[in-house]
Amino acid sequence: MAAAELENFVGGQWSRPASLGLLDVPDPARGSVIARVPRSTGEEVDRAVAAARAAFPGWRDVPVAARARHVLALRELLESHADELARSVVRENGKTLDEARGSVRRGIEATEFAASAPTTMQGSFLEDVAAGVDTTLLRQPVGVVVGITPFNFPVMIPLWMAPLALVCGNTFVLKPSERVPSSAGLLTRLVEQAGFPAGTFNLVHGDAPTVDALLVHPGVDAISFVGSAPTARHVYTTAAAHGKRVQALAGAKNFLIVMPDADLARSVPAILSSAFGQSGERCLAGSVVLAVEPGGDRLVRALADGVRQLTVGPGDRSGTRVGPVIRPEHRDRILRWIADGERAGARIEARGTLPDGSEGFYVAPVLFDRVTPEMAIAQEEIFGPVLAVIRAPSLEAAIAVANRSRFGNAAAIFTRDGGAAREFTRRIEAGMLGINLGVPAPAAYFPFAGWKGSFYGDLHVTGQDGIDFYTRKKVVTSRWTPPP
Ligand code: NAD
């Protein structure tokens, strides 16, 4: 059967867009082509932005509680289609079914948070700022918001953005990753069923040229972006230069500090799951363990045992712990990083095994020991199932190594010592921290983003920062004199 050619959703209508051509979308577990995605042109971007602009005045006049009811309707549809969404994520992204289900759940939580807008969108009021003068702070929507999303969370990341932007009274254009476009199509069908008016939510498929057309479009007011560091920089600088509000979440290199007193029975599974879960293709993945001596040898032995037992295979096969990576080019890049680590003098302490005879894009998990902070494998984002161990003489030295990274997305410490955890929390330069857990993903009612080269902008996604990003503040100062 020929792979389905995907459509855009613009102004409440599905259609094949004017495109610069079609890209194949392979199933990473098998290599077979499962869909073909259009590379929408600038004219198609014009059409989507015009639809969103036209829908904006009517949608912003819908009372916030009614907008929230649309979001709640979407939430119910997400819940009843959660399995279908998760299976779509497995099919085009490659993660395991459990991982995909977890990611859909996080997307539903973000949608639930959005539904609380009648409370979270509230402004403030102060009586008598001067004699007879009062001040009111209002929040109003920004206008047309564009969401540009990466391949690694095809459902969750669009759901960080669209429900919150919409409930605040904005209209929305989603440009999903061209590597996982079918899940975005499924999500759009649910938005359509939830009864959002035509033009409030639009889906435009494409890759870099489509993004570039959105970044400079005069009809776009704000851009929410999640993706790699070079693209985030490009998106931030280009869109800001064109007068848009931008938040751009970028790449990562996350350090996990393991103190000699850590409870290894709990810490090792958490570290393995952080580093190798979702094949390491997660912005919160632990990538470097900083083993504080004298605990290093014991820790490396336990991690190596765990790595040898990781089952690599298709995400929809029960028992798989590590699925494929997204593309053959990405697999080859990861293999080059591994070769580079060996050449630089790091030691491969353990390697997992590949599934037999598969056409999928698999990488056997690798644990490196004796890595030094200067090595590229300790500094660059690999985004694959590779974990590097650096030995550190003290907590202070470990924090210094982590803080030298140009990234600062997440970091974690494993310890039984509250003083060490407190010192880590105070000194580490990263936006999302874990204490005795390896994937410190903030719940949707807290802000999500990193520091340093992991983030461009000031307001993070989700939580109250999300409300702030998707609204403009207006301050009204009024004087009323009492009736005579
Ligand atoms: P990517 O930068 O390749 O793509 C992200 C989006 O940008 C896609 O929609 C893509 O079409 C578009 N794009 C790609 N190249 C472009 C270009 N040259 N010009 C304009 N647009 C372009 O990212 P990816 O590989 O899909 O995602 C993985 C990356 O995302 C990793 O670096 C990961 O750390 C990061 N990420 C970060 C977070 C976070 O919260 N900080 C969360 C998830 C993923």
Boltz pocket constraint, residues with backbone or C-beta under 6 A from the ligand:
constraints:
  - pocket:
      binder: B
      contacts: [[A, 148], [A, 149], [A, 150], [A, 151], [A, 152], [A, 175], [A, 176], [A, 177], [A, 178], [A, 206], [A, 207], [A, 208], [A, 209], [A, 211], [A, 212], [A, 226], [A, 227], [A, 228], [A, 229], [A, 231], [A, 232], [A, 234], [A, 249], [A, 250], [A, 251], [A, 252], [A, 282], [A, 283], [A, 381], [A, 383], [A, 409], [A, 448], [A, 449], [A, 450], [A, 454]]
      max_distance: 6.0
